[in-house]
Every structure is written in structure tokens, then in C-alpha cells.
Amino acid sequence: MKKISVLVPCYNEEENVIPMSEALTVLFHEQLPAYDYEVVFIDNCSTDSTREKLRLICKNDSNIKAILNAKNFGQFNSPYYGMLQTTGDCVICLCCDFQDPVELIPKFIEEWEKGY
């Protein structure tokens, strides 16, 4: 079974981490049951309650992981490091604020399976 990694960089996303984790979980269970998956949040040293919410999410779902940076490494270094920590056959990077629709993931995977 192929494994898909979804990397979600975040910074002060207390309002979005739970809805994002729920949306991704539902998507994989309902639309992509033929794939194993992991969701990796990488938090860039948030100052709100993002980290506490990530800890709760990870405690309740073994497919969800979080990397909690010790300091803010910036919008390029942090996601790059997060990508290096994923274990899937491919990686999809999504913004935590839903600017990238979760609903596009099946199309991304379809195209990836074609060799793109």
C-alpha cells in the first residue's frame, strides 16, 4: 500500500489546526481508502494555543504527527525540514489556513500516479 504524507506548516493557526486535521482524516477515509497516510504538522514556534491543540490531535490519532520547532526558522526552512521528516512515497504540502483546498488532494494523487 502506498503512503501519502501531507505536510502542513503552521504558525499561530489555533483556529485552523483542528479543522484541517479533521478535513484531511475524513478525506483519506472516504475518498482515498486505498492509501496509507500521515499528516505532519510543523509548527514554527507559535505564540498562541496552536501547540496545545496539536498535542491533543496527535494524542487522539496515530496518523497525525507534529514537529514543534524550538524557534521560528522561517517560511522556507521550516517546511523543508518538515518534508525531510515525512515517511510517505510522496509529499503534499498544504497551508494550514485552507488557502489550498483539501479537496484537490485526490487529483494530485491521480496525477502523481500517472508519473507527474
C-alpha positions in Angstrom: 0.0 0.0 0.0 1.4 3.4 -1.0 1.7 6.0 1.7 0.9 9.7 1.2 2.4 12.3 3.5 0.6 15.6 3.9 2.9 18.3 5.4 1.1 21.3 7.0 3.4 24.1 8.1 1.8 26.4 10.6 2.3 29.5 12.7 -0.4 30.8 15.1 -3.1 28.6 13.5 -5.1 27.8 16.6 -8.3 28.3 14.7 -7.3 26.0 11.8 -5.3 23.0 13.1 -8.3 21.0 14.3 -10.5 21.7 11.3 -7.5 20.9 9.0 -6.7 17.6 10.7 -10.4 16.6 10.6 -10.8 17.5 6.9 -7.7 15.5 6.0 -8.8 12.5 8.0 -12.2 12.5 6.5 -10.8 12.9 3.0 -8.4 9.9 3.3 -11.0 7.6 5.0 -13.8 8.5 2.5 -12.1 9.2 -0.8 -8.6 7.5 -0.6 -9.0 4.3 1.4 -6.5 2.5 -0.8 -3.7 4.6 0.6 -2.0 4.7 3.9 -1.3 8.3 5.1 0.3 10.5 7.6 -0.3 14.2 8.4 2.7 16.1 9.6 2.1 19.5 11.1 5.3 21.5 11.6 4.8 24.4 13.9 7.1 27.4 13.6 7.1 28.3 17.3 3.6 29.6 17.6 2.7 32.0 20.4 -1.0 31.1 20.6 -2.6 27.8 21.5 -1.6 26.0 18.3 0.9 23.7 20.0 -1.5 22.6 22.7 -4.1 21.8 20.1 -1.5 19.9 18.0 -0.6 17.8 21.1 -4.2 16.9 21.6 -4.7 16.0 17.9 -1.6 13.8 17.9 -2.7 12.0 21.1 -6.0 11.1 19.5 -4.8 10.0 16.1 -1.7 8.0 15.3 -1.7 9.1 11.7 -1.1 12.7 12.7 2.3 13.9 13.9 3.6 17.3 15.0 7.1 18.8 14.9 7.3 21.7 17.3 10.2 23.9 16.4 12.2 25.4 19.3 12.3 28.7 17.4 10.9 30.3 14.3 13.0 29.0 11.4 11.1 30.9 8.7 8.6 30.0 6.0 11.2 28.2 3.8 13.5 26.4 6.2 10.7 25.0 8.4 8.7 23.3 5.7 11.9 22.0 4.1 12.9 20.3 7.4 9.3 19.0 7.8 9.5 17.5 4.3 12.7 15.7 5.3 10.9 14.1 8.2 8.0 12.6 6.3 7.8 8.9 5.5 5.4 8.7 2.6 6.0 7.7 -1.0 5.1 11.3 -1.9 4.5 14.6 0.0 1.8 17.1 -0.5 2.3 20.4 1.2 -0.8 22.4 2.3 -1.2 25.7 4.0 -3.0 25.4 7.3 -5.3 28.3 6.6 -7.1 26.3 3.8 -5.8 28.5 1.0 -5.1 25.2 -0.7 -8.3 23.2 -0.9 -8.1 19.8 0.7 -10.4 18.6 -2.0 -7.6 18.8 -4.6 -5.6 16.0 -2.9 -7.3 13.2 -4.9 -6.5 15.0 -8.1 -2.9 15.5 -7.0 -2.6 11.8 -6.2 -4.2 10.8 -9.5 -1.7 12.9 -11.4 1.2 11.6 -9.3 0.1 8.0 -10.1 0.4 9.0 -13.8 4.0 10.0 -13.3 3.8 13.7 -12.7 
